[in-house]
Amino acid sequence: MDIEKLQNEYANQDNRATAYPIYVQVQELTFIGVIADGYSVCCPYGDGEDRLEHYCETCDMWPCWDEEQGEEEPEHCDQDKLCGYIWHPVEFCLTIKGAEEYMAANAHNHGRLRTYVSHFERRNYEMRDLLKEIGFKTEDKYCF
């Protein structure tokens, strides 16, 4: 492993407006179940509406279109059934490049995947100190 190359990739990647030190989650879209009208994935009458999608009997998928990619709902979709799903973490990486390489190598083991950047909390002293000790970026320098 070339640690200097990894440090450089880590320090120069798009941190997606997240505070350093960061980690990258590979998440898989996971079907939870058919949700009764008025309920959410989290709890009855909760605020989980963004986690609901229409089940399409024609395509037998949840959902058969991708709103995040700007796709519009096909006319053949059944509007009567709402299905819940969550983005479930399946792997953690230090870089987006590493996460994308994992996704490419393991696409056959998973459904729909995405990357999600998060940060180690301020009081996670172990990870913050470990990354700092081996020379990884642990903060941003801002000039105002």
Secondary structure, 3 states (H helix, E strand, C coil): CCHHHHHHHHHHCCCCCCCCCEEEEEEEEEEEEEECCCECCCCECCCHHHHEEECECCCCECCCCCHHHCCCCCCCCCCCCEEEEEEEEEEEECCHHHHHHHHHHHHHHCCCEEEEEEECCCCCHHHHHHHHHCCCCCCCCCCC
